[in-house]
Amino acid sequence: MRRSARPASLSRGVDTDGFISHSSANRSLAVRLAEGLEADGLQVWLDDSEGRLGVLLANELQAAIRDARVLVLLWSKHASTRWIASEWLTAFHLGRFIIPCTLDETPLPQCLQNAVYLPIRRVTPSVTARIAGEIRRAPDGANQLAPVVRGEAPELAVTIAAIHAKQAAVTDAAGAGKLARAVGLQERLNPVMDEALRRWPLDPVIVNLEGYHLKNAYMLAHWGEVQAGRGPKDDPLLARSEARFLETLAIDPTEPSALNGLGNILFYRRDLEAAEFFTLAAIAAATRLGHPYPEAEQDLLLVRRYLPV
């Protein structure tokens, strides 16, 4: 972590001008950029450790994003990870402006592709000066995202409603202690989900539903362990489910169901601070839409039961 003395001009109720989000594979470039920005009079926060240890969004990291006015996103093939996704999504839901910088030809998350971005291949004085200027000019508040334009044919709508109902039946049966019934319902849903993915592989609602389908498969496969607080964190089902929720959020970071699904996965990983954060974000997003979200509220109570006091 890099911190410089707080500049006297910083008067926005935050501790730093910018949080630099980057992959450890791009660490050298990130360090040079941080040094250049500090030389320009800005204060930046940079996690310059060689790798990530521990939880995804521990309190220190979450606080560092909260205390920064903007997030500078150094995007690359190496940055297309759950770690970096958690940082820019956190910044967005904390109302922080995101300045995207592309280090290679990897497309930005879809929700940021309409934003003005800065291509960077190496750090030069002109690059540093431009990013410093963008930080100083950045508005207070989160980026304005382009609306999600999505069509839903009648047949797709019927399929989505059917999958929703069948997934609810799975979780209801499991919650009632009828594990064998839940497993049977999940198995009967497999071909329905497979067919939906075959026909509408890019539809974000279908992608999000697959995230829940995979999450439920994990829950049922490890029911006893999960109930005892010992569910394995490295089951590939968790990674696949999380990837589908992140794929949905890359299109629409305000989608309540995907936010809560991500919170579910983080709870199974025992990444409790991050689980609480994204579950709260799900409830807030649903509230803005005028919809109650009792399932997320119940999930939040469960997460908080295990958070350290």
Sequence and secondary structure as in RCSB ss.txt:
>XXXX:A:sequence
MRRSARPASLSRGVDTDGFISHSSANRSLAVRLAEGLEADGLQVWLDDSEGRLGVLLANELQAAIRDARVLVLLW
SKHASTRWIASEWLTAFHLGRFIIPCTLDETPLPQCLQNAVYLPIRRVTPSVTARIAGEIRRAPDGANQLAPVVR
GEAPELAVTIAAIHAKQAAVTDAAGAGKLARAVGLQERLNPVMDEALRRWPLDPVIVNLEGYHLKNAYMLAHWGE
VQAGRGPKDDPLLARSEARFLETLAIDPTEPSALNGLGNILFYRRDLEAAEFFTLAAIAAATRLGHPYPEAEQDL
LLVRRYLPV
>XXXX:A:secstr
 B     TT  SS SEEEEEE  GGGHHHHHHHHHHHHHTT  EEE   SS  S SS HHHHHHHHTEEEEEEEE
 STT SHHHHHHHHHHHHTT EEEEEESSS    GGGTTS  EE SS  HHHHHHHHHHHHH  SS         
   HHHHHHHHHHHHHHHHHHHHHHTT HHHHHHHHHHHHHHHHHHHHH TT HHHHHHHHHHHHHHHHHHTHHH
HHTT   TT HHHHHHHHHHHHHHHH TT HHHHHHHHHHHHHTT HHHHHHHHHHHHHHHHHTT   HHHHHHH
HHHHHHS  
